[in-house]
Amino acid sequence: MIVIFMVPLAMSHATTVRVGQWIGKRNCQAAKQAGYLSLGLSGFFMAITAIAL
């Protein structure tokens, strides 16, 4: 049961680091893309988990 919570949490932490790196490199387009990709993957995981439950 804890996996359901931990996977999106880990994705959010990884996204925070990745977006921060892109912002540090002054590449806003890549930061936006990384953020949207993370939202999509997290949403997909939550949908699959909801269906399984």
N, C-alpha and C positions, 0 to 999 in steps of 0.2 A: 504494500500500500504506500510506503514511503517513496517509492520510485515515481509515483504519479506526481508528487510534489517536487522531488529533487531534480528531475530532468529540466522542467521549465526554469527552475531557479538557477541551475548551472548554465543554461543557455543565456539567461539574463546577465549573469556575471561575465560570461565570455563576450557578450555583445557590448557591455560597458567598456571592457578593455579594448576591444577591436575598434569601436567608434572613437574612443579616446585617442588611439594611435593615429587614426585617419585625420582627426581634427588637429592633432599635433603636427601632422605633415601638411596641414592646410588643404586637404582634399575633401571638401564638403560633399561632393557627389558620391564618392566612395563611402563616406560615413553614412549618408542617407541610404545608400544601397544596402549596407550592412545592417542597418536598423530595420529596414523593410523585410529583408531576408529573414532576420531573426523573428520578427512578428509572424511571418508566414509559417516558418518551421515550428514555432511554438504553438500556433493555432492548429496546425496539422496534427501535431502530437496530442494536443488536448482533445481534438475531435476523435482521433483514433482511440484514445483512452476512454472517452465518453461512450463510444460505440461498444467497446469491449466490456465496459461495466454494465 
